[in-house]
Amino acid sequence: LISTAPVARRWLLRRWAAPRMGSVDAFALLVEELKSDDIVDQVAAAKRINTIALGMGAEKARSQLLPFLRSCVDEYTDEILLAVAEAAGGLVQAIGGGEHVGSLIPLLEALAEKEETIVRAKAVQSLVMIGAQTPANVIQEDFMSLVKRLSAGEFFPSRISAAGLFATVYPSTPAGSRPNLRKQYEQLAKDEMPMVRSAAFAHLPALAAVVEKEVFLGELSPLFNELSVDLQESVREMAVDNMVKMVEKLTPDEAAKYFGAFFDNVSTEKCSAMRVIKAKNFVKLSSAMAPARPMRDQVAAYLQLMSADLEVEVRNAAANNLGAFCAKLDSATVLSQILPVLKELSAEPQDPAGVPVAAMNQQVREHMAENVCLLAPVLGREASINELLPLFKRFLCDELIEIRRKVLRSVAPLVETLGAEAAEQHLLPDVLIWAQDSQWRGGVPGGGGGSYERGT
């Protein structure tokens, strides 16, 4: 075998090892392939680590396989390290169970200190998976010391990785030691490196899910508010997503008290990504604070996002939630505050010369058309006839085929609210008239054409 060419040698090893199923043979093959010059062989070998570990037996996996993998970490490419980090997360049973996870720590610690983000993140993910299968005493003995070492790391990759492990070790930490653990986390959240602060903020919801309620309100919510106004956009842009996750543990009064001011301030946030996420989650977050903050009091903020925000992506996200938001309101509020804005926005945009510009703000109007009929159950029959039908008809004869399609496909709530007789009287005649117009039917499903605008 020694004198055989590398490719042939690996082939012979496979042929020889397969029928014998000997653990030493399988390990020799792994070593051979991980030291190969062929990246394909290396990746394939790394993906077989779990199978080989099971074949070797727990003792040899701990004494031979894991030390070998650790010794070669600095020699592998990031692609190989990623595969190794992923495989390590599934080795608990192969090495003898949760009592022996300490033998995995050196390998995963080395991977968690790597500069490559995806390798680091996968190592932390594997550590979290392992922690879920590990007895509390082992977590305190092995994981706690790991968290302390990573948190105190001289280089920022270590501190970034440490931030993802606090939620794993906190539940098993004795009550007397928890304040010091939280202090370590706070230091990461206030680290001089923005990337470390960002990592701490990213993992804040996971920690909030396992701490005591008084700690959540007294320590983590102030930390949230501090990070949500961080000078670095890369840090604070996660704030709205974090709020979505964190308010689930709170009562409406608590959510309003600790997160209400932040929620309001997002509308003036320069980071457009935060405003997009707020618009996408507006109904969920507003509902989480109701009735402490009545939904009708949120109408102005919602309309600001939908009609006045400078970013079209923000307006799209808000308009897409029109039906869900109005379902939380009373009919009087929808009539007096929502419908006037919808009527204004539904008009076909004009350029300065007064010529219609069909594509201007098209997606916002598409979302409105798709949602407008959902207002009917809120408004009731009479208001739908008098106020909503004219808006529906405006969309139904719009210049853009997508708007006509979407309003027609979503007509069911309006028909159900009107009832068969009223729908036949007030709605059907107009639909039949437009259906007979070959220009209108040009791009409607079943209309027989592909024209995008009427008259083209």
Salt bridges, closest charged atoms under 4 A:
ASP25 OD2 - ARG20 NE 2.90
GLU32 OE2 - ARG9 NH2 3.09
GLU33 OE2 - ARG14 NH2 2.27
GLU33 OE1 - ARG48 NH2 2.19
ASP41 OD2 - ARG10 NE 2.96
ASP74 OD1 - LYS114 NZ 3.10
GLU109 OE1 - ARG149 NH2 2.78
GLU186 OE2 - LYS190 NZ 2.88
ASP191 OD2 - ARG159 NE 2.83
GLU212 OE2 - ARG178 NH1 2.55
GLU219 OE1 - ARG182 NE 2.84
GLU226 OE1 - LYS190 NZ 3.85
ASP230 OD2 - ARG197 NE 2.82
GLU248 OE2 - LYS284 NZ 3.52
GLU254 OE1 - LYS213 NZ 3.08
ASP264 OD1 - ARG293 NH2 2.57
GLU269 OE2 - ARG236 NE 2.86
ASP309 OD2 - ARG275 NE 2.66
GLU366 OE1 - LYS406 NZ 3.02
GLU382 OE2 - ARG381 NH1 2.75
GLU387 OE1 - LYS343 NZ 2.71
ASP398 OD2 - ARG365 NH2 2.14
GLU399 OE2 - ARG454 NH2 3.42
GLU402 OE2 - ARG405 NH1 2.59
ASP430 OD2 - LYS393 NZ 2.83
